[in-house]
Amino acid sequence: MTASANKPADPAAHLAAVIDAAPRFRCAHLPTPLEPLQRLSAHLGGANLWLKRDDCTGLATGGNKARKLEFLIGAARAQGADTVVTHGALQSNHVRQTAAAAAMAGLRCEVLYEHRVDAAVDPDYAESGNVLLTRLLGAGRRDFPKDTDMDAALAERAAELKAEGAKPYLIPGGGSNAVGATGYANCALELFEQAAQMNLTIDHLVHATGSTGTQAGLVAGCHALGWPFPVLGIGVRLPQAPQEEKVFALARATAAHLQVAEELPRESVRANCDYVGDGYGLPTAGMIEAVELLARLEGVLLDPVYAGKGMAGLIDLVRRGFFAPDANVVFLHTGGAAALFGYRGVFGGGD
Ligand SMILES: *Cc1c(COP(=O)(O)O)cnc(C)c1O
């Protein structure tokens, strides 16, 4: 059989049907708005910038993990789990939203924190922002030093919980596996329908990429739809080569999970990791400028770890003339503003 013989007649309807067949726990406010960034576009004078508002997914102050958790918590419930276990950095948005989704679903939540960022980054880093919210949401916690093998720690914690009689469901860091990434294939479908309604041709999609589920789901979803435009991930942790490899591996697994017959081209995965700065979670001048610009020109709050660095990359690329002046460039706002409260001093908040 040729590849084209495997192509469904209506790829959007086919993708929707495959996604609708997956167990799902509705916990995100969808669809999220797609809005023009008029004042930022005029200020930069390079391209037509748009914002896909995944900071508005609801679920305990919003963010991209809500879309993944719809499918992860759906799977946990389908398997009869009574507890979810996951891990993340101390100011993890993923951990915060997992605790919220578990609370909504009536599941116990246990989190493993890696002290990945030197807490000296800010006096509030270890206690405020997401750490405060996750405590409020009722999650149990264990703490581990930087560079712990967190996947191994997760497996050990799950074994402990099992020995105590619990039925744990393991959610990887960032919710990034094929089940979680399905939430971002669903976002691609949502954007496809939104762009059609608005008569908008999207030329580029840009967003912050970390544990890779967001980009993998978007790339797999756009591939399933036969909807070709570059999806550019702005890295926040790894260098370009390993980041692209990780995204590609998960994008392929997600495409297979979604029963997409046609091979995913390697070129569909692009990451730019020039905006990481000194490391994960560490502030850069570009991030601070991006957070302040979006706040003051658009009334939009980015975050210091992901969307702020992603937007710093987008701003720099616009200034360098990377996009055609009339190109429609959508930035996916993945949320995370709660972490701002862990970076008070970085934004000029004194003692
Ligand atoms: C987790 C996260 C990301 C990165 O998404 P991945 O799917 O992990 O690549 C981006 N922005 C925010 C605010 C996040 O919390």
The ligand as an SDF file (V2000), in Angstrom:
LIG
                    3D

 15 15  0  0  0  0  0  0  0  0999 V2000
    6.1710   22.7230   30.8720 C   0  0  0  0  0  0  0  0  0  0  0  0
    6.1120   24.0880   30.2920 C   0  0  0  0  0  0  0  0  0  0  0  0
    6.5740   24.3520   28.9880 C   0  0  0  0  0  0  0  0  0  0  0  0
    7.2630   23.3400   28.1350 C   0  0  0  0  0  0  0  0  0  0  0  0
    6.3990   22.3760   27.6340 O   0  0  0  0  0  0  0  0  0  0  0  0
    6.9760   20.8950   27.3630 P   0  0  0  0  0  0  0  0  0  0  0  0
    5.8170   20.1540   26.8960 O   0  0  0  0  0  0  0  0  0  0  0  0
    7.5150   20.4320   28.6830 O   0  0  0  0  0  0  0  0  0  0  0  0
    8.0510   21.0120   26.3630 O   0  0  0  0  0  0  0  0  0  0  0  0
    6.4390   25.6190   28.4910 C   0  0  0  0  0  0  0  0  0  0  0  0
    5.8880   26.6090   29.2380 N   0  0  0  0  0  0  0  0  0  0  0  0
    5.4550   26.3990   30.4840 C   0  0  0  0  0  0  0  0  0  0  0  0
    4.9140   27.5510   31.2380 C   0  0  0  0  0  0  0  0  0  0  0  0
    5.5470   25.1310   31.0620 C   0  0  0  0  0  0  0  0  0  0  0  0
    5.1310   24.9490   32.3060 O   0  0  0  0  0  0  0  0  0  0  0  0
  1  2  1  0
  2  3  1  0
  2 14  2  0
  3  4  1  0
  3 10  2  0
  4  5  1  0
  5  6  1  0
  6  7  2  0
  6  8  1  0
  6  9  1  0
 10 11  1  0
 11 12  2  0
 12 13  1  0
 12 14  1  0
 14 15  1  0
M  END
$$$$
